[in-house]
Amino acid sequence: MASALDQASSLLRDRMRELDAERKKLERALANLTGGRVGRRGPGRPPGSGNAGPARPRSRSRRRNTRADQAVKLIKANPGIGAAEVAKKMRIKPNYLYRVLGDLQKEGRVKKSGRSYTAA
């Protein structure tokens, strides 16, 4: 019985040596194909870099002291002021201010009568 066990264990060891030799051959072939890289990485990416991870939702903070707020403040201080005068005081071009004032009218923050603006 002991000789049968010795014979079986020696057969298993021999087979394991064969498999180890085959494994080493396969690893060398894989290294030659992939240039030494292991895994599936894109070009230029280090092996330790993973996925970007979950994206955080961005919170929009309210902008303070915008051109619209400046225009409303000026119009409140000078009711009946024209767009060109507001633009001069704000030191911006009138064509940009017309767009801002149009948005302010839609929001109901200023009212236009003729060429003059008043705060709502």
Backbone as a chain_set.jsonl record, in Angstrom:
{"seq": "MASALDQASSLLRDRMRELDAERKKLERALANLTGGRVGRRGPGRPPGSGNAGPARPRSRSRRRNTRADQAVKLIKANPGIGAAEVAKKMRIKPNYLYRVLGDLQKEGRVKKSGRSYTAA", "coords": {"N": [[0.81, -1.179, 0.0], [1.953, 1.246, 0.734], [3.809, 1.601, -1.289], [2.14, 2.089, -3.46], [1.004, 4.518, -2.761], [3.313, 6.128, -2.707], [4.019, 5.956, -5.37], [1.805, 7.198, -6.627], [1.963, 9.788, -5.553], [4.451, 10.591, -6.588], [3.855, 10.599, -9.316], [1.976, 12.672, -9.395], [3.58, 14.874, -8.587], [5.402, 14.95, -10.729], [3.662, 15.619, -12.814], [2.814, 18.137, -11.952], [5.216, 19.58, -12.199], [5.493, 19.543, -14.971], [3.256, 21.052, -15.658], [3.932, 23.497, -14.442], [6.14, 24.244, -16.003], [4.866, 24.557, -18.468], [3.128, 26.649, -17.802], [4.947, 28.749, -17.321], [5.961, 29.081, -19.911], [3.646, 29.963, -21.227], [3.178, 32.383, -19.855], [5.435, 33.871, -20.638], [4.937, 34.049, -23.386], [2.584, 35.566, -23.362], [3.541, 37.933, -22.187], [5.27, 38.777, -24.21], [3.431, 39.318, -26.216], [1.86, 41.379, -25.124], [3.665, 43.294, -24.445], [4.747, 43.245, -21.905], [2.811, 44.261, -20.297], [0.135, 43.796, -18.001], [-3.199, 42.879, -17.907], [-5.961, 44.941, -19.12], [-5.358, 47.871, -20.224], [-5.618, 51.216, -21.379], [-3.64, 52.981, -23.854], [-0.931, 54.732, -22.46], [-1.921, 54.841, -19.905], [-1.3, 54.42, -16.5], [-0.618, 51.349, -14.698], [-1.838, 51.274, -12.183], [-3.987, 52.956, -12.269], [-7.4, 53.369, -11.947], [-10.899, 53.249, -12.723], [-12.64, 56.352, -13.306], [-14.416, 56.82, -11.266], [-17.387, 57.523, -9.328], [-19.309, 60.235, -10.529], [-19.7, 63.407, -9.073], [-22.61, 65.266, -8.417], [-22.858, 68.549, -9.577], [-23.239, 71.542, -7.797], [-25.04, 74.443, -8.333], [-24.082, 77.601, -7.605], [-25.5, 80.666, -6.546], [-24.951, 83.501, -8.453], [-23.486, 86.482, -7.427], [-23.903, 90.044, -7.436], [-24.208, 90.579, -10.224], [-24.288, 91.762, -13.651], [-26.944, 92.28, -14.219], [-28.017, 92.685, -11.656], [-26.581, 94.962, -10.956], [-27.575, 96.761, -12.847], [-30.296, 96.92, -12.111], [-30.031, 98.057, -9.591], [-28.956, 100.569, -10.255], [-31.102, 101.59, -11.746], [-33.099, 101.689, -9.829], [-32.019, 103.66, -8.194], [-32.043, 105.798, -9.943], [-34.788, 106.486, -11.233], [-36.472, 106.253, -14.376], [-34.306, 106.439, -16.008], [-32.337, 106.142, -18.985], [-31.305, 103.473, -21.243], [-28.807, 103.881, -22.463], [-27.613, 105.692, -20.732], [-27.452, 104.17, -18.398], [-25.685, 102.22, -19.276], [-23.381, 103.783, -19.691], [-22.817, 104.578, -17.047], [-22.306, 102.115, -15.933], [-20.133, 101.424, -17.331], [-20.105, 99.794, -19.645], [-20.868, 98.352, -22.89], [-23.68, 99.605, -24.693], [-25.182, 97.809, -26.319], [-24.862, 95.307, -25.146], [-26.058, 95.774, -22.706], [-28.72, 96.166, -23.448], [-29.601, 93.583, -23.948], [-29.415, 92.495, -21.38], [-31.251, 94.132, -20.033], [-33.587, 93.438, -21.378], [-33.935, 90.79, -20.516], [-34.34, 91.331, -17.816], [-36.757, 92.674, -17.944], [-38.451, 90.589, -18.774], [-38.29, 88.986, -16.521], [-39.595, 90.606, -14.813], [-38.421, 92.483, -13.197], [-37.725, 95.053, -13.939], [-39.396, 97.842, -15.53], [-40.304, 99.074, -18.719], [-40.862, 102.151, -20.224], [-41.403, 103.775, -23.032], [-38.348, 105.099, -23.752], [-37.25, 104.933, -21.312], [-36.425, 103.422, -18.147], [-37.823, 101.885, -15.254], [-37.729, 100.671, -11.886], [-39.345, 97.672, -10.956]], "CA": [[0.0, 0.0, 0.0], [2.849, 2.387, 0.801], [4.414, 1.805, -2.599], [1.11, 2.663, -4.328], [0.91, 5.935, -2.387], [4.542, 6.779, -3.168], [3.958, 6.019, -6.832], [0.793, 8.197, -6.978], [2.469, 11.121, -5.223], [5.511, 10.951, -7.536], [3.186, 10.939, -10.585], [1.384, 14.008, -9.24], [4.675, 15.857, -8.579], [5.9, 15.058, -12.106], [2.65, 16.35, -13.61], [2.859, 19.534, -11.517], [6.407, 20.179, -12.808], [5.159, 19.763, -16.387], [2.318, 22.178, -15.732], [4.68, 24.715, -14.116], [6.931, 24.596, -17.189], [3.897, 25.043, -19.463], [2.645, 27.948, -17.319], [6.009, 29.729, -17.563], [5.988, 29.334, -21.361], [2.471, 30.774, -21.557], [3.383, 33.73, -19.312], [6.396, 34.551, -21.51], [4.253, 34.356, -24.652], [1.666, 36.67, -23.083], [4.348, 39.14, -21.975], [5.749, 39.211, -25.523], [2.301, 39.872, -26.967], [1.342, 42.612, -24.523], [4.752, 44.211, -24.123], [4.999, 43.226, -20.472], [1.648, 44.757, -19.562], [-0.816, 42.804, -17.516], [-4.528, 43.476, -17.861], [-6.391, 45.689, -20.297], [-5.265, 49.306, -19.987], [-5.464, 52.001, -22.584], [-2.279, 53.482, -24.009], [-0.589, 55.882, -21.643], [-2.518, 54.793, -18.571], [-0.502, 53.61, -15.581], [-1.327, 50.147, -14.279], [-2.6, 51.453, -10.952], [-5.121, 53.862, -12.413], [-8.675, 52.677, -12.111], [-11.921, 54.061, -13.367], [-12.724, 57.702, -12.764], [-15.229, 56.811, -10.057], [-18.7, 58.143, -9.523], [-19.286, 61.679, -10.705], [-20.51, 64.12, -8.092], [-23.442, 66.292, -9.044], [-22.371, 69.896, -9.288], [-24.265, 72.449, -7.295], [-24.893, 75.769, -8.912], [-24.194, 78.647, -6.605], [-26.082, 81.876, -7.1], [-23.949, 84.524, -8.712], [-23.806, 87.735, -6.75], [-23.429, 91.278, -8.04], [-24.122, 90.419, -11.671], [-24.634, 92.965, -14.418], [-28.379, 92.52, -14.062], [-28.219, 93.279, -10.334], [-26.044, 96.323, -11.011], [-28.5, 97.582, -13.627], [-31.498, 97.151, -11.297], [-29.635, 98.979, -8.522], [-28.862, 101.899, -10.864], [-32.435, 102.034, -12.158], [-33.803, 102.054, -8.59], [-31.457, 104.927, -7.73], [-32.358, 106.832, -10.938], [-35.961, 106.062, -12.012], [-36.647, 106.946, -15.645], [-33.009, 106.521, -16.694], [-32.296, 105.433, -20.261], [-30.356, 102.366, -21.333], [-27.477, 104.399, -22.789], [-27.058, 106.291, -19.511], [-27.113, 103.063, -17.497], [-24.482, 101.598, -19.828], [-22.244, 104.666, -19.408], [-22.498, 104.513, -15.619], [-21.765, 100.783, -15.641], [-18.935, 101.298, -18.172], [-20.231, 98.67, -20.576], [-21.461, 98.727, -24.176], [-25.145, 99.59, -24.621], [-25.809, 96.65, -26.966], [-24.891, 94.224, -24.157], [-27.027, 96.134, -21.673], [-30.072, 95.956, -23.968], [-29.934, 92.17, -23.724], [-29.616, 92.331, -19.936], [-32.506, 94.797, -19.669], [-34.686, 92.623, -21.91], [-34.13, 89.67, -19.583], [-34.901, 91.875, -16.576], [-38.171, 92.939, -18.217], [-39.15, 89.3, -18.777], [-38.352, 88.531, -15.129], [-40.463, 91.521, -14.082], [-37.646, 93.276, -12.237], [-37.775, 96.444, -14.403], [-40.443, 98.146, -16.511], [-39.855, 100.022, -19.727], [-41.895, 103.01, -20.802], [-40.684, 104.552, -24.038], [-36.913, 104.793, -23.699], [-36.79, 104.985, -19.924], [-36.659, 102.226, -17.333], [-38.085, 102.063, -13.823], [-37.694, 99.405, -11.151], [-40.693, 97.132, -10.732]], "C": [[0.862, 1.255, 0.0], [3.477, 2.655, -0.556], [3.414, 2.415, -3.578], [0.962, 4.154, -4.033], [2.143, 6.706, -2.855], [4.514, 6.978, -4.677], [2.972, 7.099, -7.27], [1.316, 9.605, -6.697], [3.593, 11.538, -6.169], [4.926, 11.293, -8.902], [2.589, 12.35, -10.516], [2.458, 15.096, -9.249], [5.229, 16.064, -9.992], [4.947, 15.887, -12.966], [2.65, 17.834, -13.244], [4.076, 20.25, -12.1], [6.154, 20.478, -14.286], [4.251, 20.981, -16.537], [3.008, 23.501, -15.397], [5.497, 25.18, -15.315], [6.022, 25.171, -18.273], [3.393, 26.431, -19.078], [3.684, 29.037, -17.583], [6.112, 30.082, -19.04], [4.836, 30.259, -21.759], [2.621, 32.209, -21.039], [4.366, 34.524, -20.163], [5.747, 34.953, -22.828], [3.308, 35.54, -24.469], [2.429, 37.976, -22.897], [4.879, 39.67, -23.302], [4.634, 39.853, -26.334], [1.871, 41.232, -26.431], [2.432, 43.603, -24.165], [5.014, 44.298, -22.629], [3.837, 43.722, -19.639], [0.792, 43.603, -19.107], [-2.163, 43.497, -17.444], [-4.817, 44.263, -19.123], [-6.428, 47.171, -19.969], [-5.136, 50.002, -21.326], [-4.038, 52.503, -22.695], [-2.061, 54.719, -23.142], [-1.192, 55.88, -20.257], [-1.674, 53.919, -17.665], [-1.294, 52.428, -15.055], [-2.185, 50.339, -13.038], [-3.827, 52.321, -11.107], [-6.385, 53.069, -12.686], [-9.639, 53.537, -12.891], [-11.996, 55.409, -12.671], [-13.53, 57.744, -11.47], [-16.543, 57.521, -10.308], [-18.58, 59.66, -9.609], [-20.193, 62.329, -9.668], [-21.381, 65.125, -8.821], [-22.937, 67.678, -8.63], [-23.517, 70.757, -8.79], [-23.996, 73.828, -7.875], [-25.084, 76.8, -7.812], [-24.73, 79.904, -7.28], [-24.988, 82.918, -7.274], [-24.4, 85.821, -8.059], [-23.197, 88.903, -7.526], [-23.214, 91.127, -9.542], [-24.467, 91.734, -12.355], [-26.114, 93.299, -14.253], [-28.658, 93.181, -12.716], [-27.709, 94.717, -10.302], [-27.005, 97.249, -11.746], [-29.747, 97.902, -12.813], [-31.19, 98.166, -10.2], [-29.556, 100.414, -9.056], [-30.234, 102.443, -11.234], [-33.26, 102.418, -10.934], [-33.32, 103.408, -8.08], [-31.825, 106.081, -8.657], [-33.569, 106.405, -11.758], [-36.099, 106.906, -13.283], [-35.353, 107.089, -16.427], [-33.068, 105.704, -17.986], [-31.205, 104.375, -20.281], [-28.943, 102.862, -21.615], [-26.813, 105.003, -21.551], [-26.638, 105.212, -18.513], [-25.809, 102.419, -17.967], [-23.249, 102.454, -19.546], [-21.83, 104.573, -17.945], [-21.89, 103.17, -15.227], [-20.47, 100.523, -16.405], [-18.948, 100.02, -19.007], [-20.874, 99.171, -21.856], [-22.987, 98.649, -24.072], [-25.778, 98.35, -25.245], [-25.848, 95.45, -26.025], [-25.957, 94.51, -23.098], [-28.459, 95.939, -22.161], [-30.508, 94.507, -23.764], [-30.229, 91.917, -22.248], [-30.955, 92.934, -19.522], [-33.717, 94.034, -20.201], [-34.985, 91.439, -21.006], [-34.757, 90.155, -18.283], [-36.381, 92.213, -16.746], [-38.974, 91.643, -18.165], [-39.304, 88.759, -17.364], [-39.261, 89.421, -14.291], [-39.722, 92.378, -13.07], [-37.58, 94.751, -12.628], [-38.928, 96.587, -15.392], [-39.911, 99.209, -17.455], [-41.051, 100.833, -20.189], [-41.181, 103.975, -21.74], [-39.224, 104.135, -24.046], [-36.386, 104.744, -22.267], [-37.214, 103.736, -19.162], [-36.914, 102.625, -15.885], [-38.065, 100.693, -13.166], [-39.118, 98.949, -10.877], [-40.902, 96.834, -9.256]], "O": [[0.528, 2.231, -0.672], [3.66, 3.811, -0.937], [3.812, 3.189, -4.449], [0.812, 4.96, -4.952], [2.019, 7.826, -3.35], [4.924, 8.017, -5.194], [3.27, 7.852, -8.197], [1.133, 10.511, -7.51], [3.69, 12.713, -6.523], [5.437, 12.182, -9.583], [2.69, 13.121, -11.47], [2.259, 16.142, -9.865], [5.492, 17.192, -10.407], [5.373, 16.742, -13.742], [2.504, 18.691, -14.116], [3.974, 21.422, -12.463], [6.546, 21.53, -14.791], [4.446, 21.821, -17.415], [2.7, 24.525, -16.007], [5.543, 26.374, -15.611], [6.371, 26.158, -18.921], [3.246, 27.297, -19.941], [3.332, 30.131, -18.024], [6.325, 31.243, -19.39], [5.02, 31.209, -22.52], [2.225, 33.153, -21.724], [4.164, 35.716, -20.391], [5.972, 36.053, -23.331], [3.24, 36.419, -25.329], [2.004, 39.017, -23.398], [4.934, 40.884, -23.504], [4.866, 40.821, -27.057], [1.554, 42.135, -27.206], [2.132, 44.667, -23.623], [5.464, 45.336, -22.142], [3.862, 43.621, -18.412], [0.736, 42.558, -19.756], [-2.242, 44.623, -16.951], [-4.033, 44.261, -20.072], [-7.442, 47.669, -19.481], [-4.608, 49.44, -22.286], [-3.295, 52.455, -21.715], [-2.893, 55.625, -23.099], [-0.992, 56.83, -19.501], [-1.359, 52.785, -18.025], [-2.52, 52.496, -14.972], [-3.172, 49.625, -12.861], [-4.633, 52.423, -10.182], [-6.415, 52.202, -13.56], [-9.24, 54.44, -13.626], [-11.471, 55.578, -11.571], [-13.326, 58.644, -10.656], [-16.771, 58.057, -11.392], [-17.837, 60.282, -8.85], [-21.305, 61.866, -9.417], [-20.918, 65.773, -9.76], [-22.632, 67.92, -7.462], [-24.63, 70.695, -9.313], [-22.861, 74.304, -7.897], [-26.133, 76.853, -7.169], [-24.441, 80.165, -8.448], [-24.205, 83.18, -6.362], [-25.57, 86.197, -8.142], [-22.154, 88.784, -8.169], [-22.166, 91.501, -10.067], [-24.885, 92.694, -11.708], [-26.486, 94.468, -14.16], [-29.443, 94.126, -12.638], [-28.331, 95.588, -9.694], [-27.226, 98.385, -11.325], [-30.21, 99.043, -12.823], [-32.008, 99.041, -9.917], [-30.019, 101.353, -8.409], [-30.499, 103.631, -11.054], [-34.038, 103.371, -10.99], [-34.115, 104.21, -7.592], [-31.911, 107.225, -8.21], [-33.392, 105.988, -12.902], [-35.871, 108.115, -13.266], [-35.321, 107.805, -17.428], [-33.771, 104.696, -18.061], [-30.3, 104.38, -19.447], [-27.98, 102.325, -21.067], [-25.61, 104.85, -21.344], [-25.598, 105.326, -17.864], [-24.935, 102.11, -17.157], [-22.192, 101.925, -19.201], [-20.642, 104.498, -17.633], [-21.069, 103.089, -14.314], [-19.79, 99.526, -16.162], [-17.968, 99.277, -19.073], [-21.372, 100.296, -21.901], [-23.524, 97.738, -23.441], [-26.806, 97.878, -24.758], [-26.779, 94.649, -26.098], [-26.666, 93.607, -22.653], [-29.331, 95.581, -21.369], [-31.667, 94.247, -23.441], [-31.178, 91.21, -21.909], [-31.704, 92.329, -18.755], [-34.758, 93.99, -19.546], [-36.147, 91.118, -20.757], [-35.608, 89.474, -17.71], [-37.169, 92.06, -15.813], [-40.055, 91.604, -17.577], [-40.32, 88.145, -17.038], [-39.655, 89.045, -13.188], [-40.344, 92.944, -12.171], [-37.4, 95.611, -11.766], [-39.376, 95.618, -16.003], [-39.176, 100.113, -17.058], [-42.109, 100.289, -20.503], [-40.454, 104.868, -21.305], [-38.895, 102.978, -24.309], [-35.192, 104.534, -22.052], [-38.212, 103.09, -19.484], [-36.313, 103.564, -15.362], [-38.349, 99.68, -13.806], [-39.994, 99.767, -10.597], [-41.975, 96.374, -8.865]]}, "num_chains": 1, "name": "protein.A"}
